[in-house]
Amino acid sequence: MPPSMRAMVLHSPKTALRMEERSVPQPRSHEIVVAVAACAVCRTDLHVVDGELPNPTLPLVPGHEIVGHVIARGDGVTEFAPGDRVGIPWLGGTCGSCSYCTAGQENLCDRPIFTGYTRDGGFATHAVADARFAFRLPPELSDVTAAPLLCAGLIGWRCFKKAGRGHVLGLYGFGAAAHLIAQVAVGHGRHVHAFTSPGDHAAQALARDVGCVWAGGSDEASPEMLDAAIIFAPVGSLVPAALRNVKKGGRVICGGIHMSDIPQMPYRLLWEERELCSVANLTRADAREFLALAPTVSLRVKTTTYPLDRANEALSDLRAGRLTGAAVLVP
């Protein structure tokens, strides 16, 4: 292995990441070390850096949408060999023994490990992962194209399954996750409506380009009532807005790990058997399903690439809403 690596490191919330040189870690049992080829920048990374998620393991290398090639493996690793290309997602490990893990709900594990939050992630030239929570990637997808699938795609897929089989689907916040799952939904024959920040014409144009039947501001009424809505934007006021546009018996899914407070709202918005639920993390089954599906949909992944040393700029662009699609760091 190379003697050293570079990493963008968070030392305290609400401060800029700092470039540092470190020794490349040795893999422990069941671990792999990868040379990072691409790492997408997720809104969750922004929540970690901005101090909106509590108790990160500091100092920390963020990043949990990692594509890399295995350069070393520890004892017990049989899934991968040196040279294999792998994807490393947010869920970095589980206890395997709590009531959630044994019930097939490992996304709700009581003692989870999260890549780029409780263990170092992929804003670096090298990263370490538990091989049991890494995945082979479809060869049809380039490194940059595959990276956003490892969180934006996976969470979008879990939200899409939660949304049920209704024909008309609304997506609130049209960024990395929404522009991917919109294509999946269109491929499943759904009518998709995109609700963006008011006046975000670039996001609305992208929504139409990937097959949405309507795109407009989140302050607008839907042109037809929705069977379900998925909220990706971390804005609590979108919950009552989405409920107003959902049919009786419809469902609103909150797909983010963090959201501003939901304002007080009249009960009538929830009445008539409308449902409000959240999606947390992901399971390995979600990843296997979505990564098998992705090549069949011919996903068009909108990305903006940045070199590793411009990670702060990528985070700033995401924070300010200057990105259309997904940002990807390329070391």
C-alpha positions, 0 to 999 in steps of 0.5 A: 500500500502507499505510505500516505494518504490525503484527507479533508478533515472536520475538527469541529462542527461549523468549521471548514474542512482541513486538508491533512496527510495521514498514514494509510490505515491497515485493514482489520478483520473483515475490513477492506482498504480502497483507493477512492476514485469518486465520492459524492457530496450528500446533504447529510455531509452538510448536516454533519459539517454544519453541526445539525447531526449530534455527536460525530466522531471527531476529527472526522473525514466526511463522505459516504457515497464512495466508489473505490478499488480494493488495495488491501483486505483483512482477515475474513474478507472473502467477498472482494479481492485487490483490484475489485471496484466497490461501493461504500454507503452510509450504513457502515456496520450494525450490531447484528443482534438487537431486535431490529437487526434480527427482524430484518430492520438493520437500518434501525440498528441500536448500535450502528456505524455510519460512514463519514459520521461515526467512522471516517469516510471518503473525502480522501484518497483512501478509505476503510470499510467493513467488507460486509457492508460494501457492494459490487457496482454495475460495470455499466456505470462510471465511477462518477455516475455510480457515486451518487447512487450510494446514498441519493439513489438508495434513500430515494429507492427506499422512499419510493417503495414506501410511497406505494403503488399510486400512479401520481407521485410528487417530489419536493426538493429536486436535487441528487435523490429526486432526479434519480428516483424520478427516472425510476418512477417514470420507468415504472409508469408513474406521473411525477410532479417536481416541486422545487425552491420557488424560482429554481428554473434550472432544477425545474428544467432538469425535472422536465428533462428526466420525464416529470410531467410538471415542475414548479415551485413548492409554493404552488398547488399541484395540477392534479392530486397526488397519491403520494409525496416524497420530501427530500428538502430538509424544510419542515414547512413542506410537510403541510404543503405536501399534505394539502396536495395528497389525496385521501388515503395518500402518504407523505414520506420524509426522506431526510435525516434532518429537517427543520421543525414542522409547523403547527397545522390543522388536523384536517390536513392529515385526516381522511386516512392520510399518512405521514412517515419517515425513512431512516438510513438503508438496508443492504437489501435496499442496496442490492435491489437498487444497484441491480435496477439502476442499469436497466433504467438507463439512469442519467446522473447529473453531476458536477465534479470537484477535486478533493481540495475543493470539498469546502467549495462543493459543500458551500455550493450545496448549502447555497442551492447552487448545484443542480444534481449531485456534487462529486469529489474526484481525488 
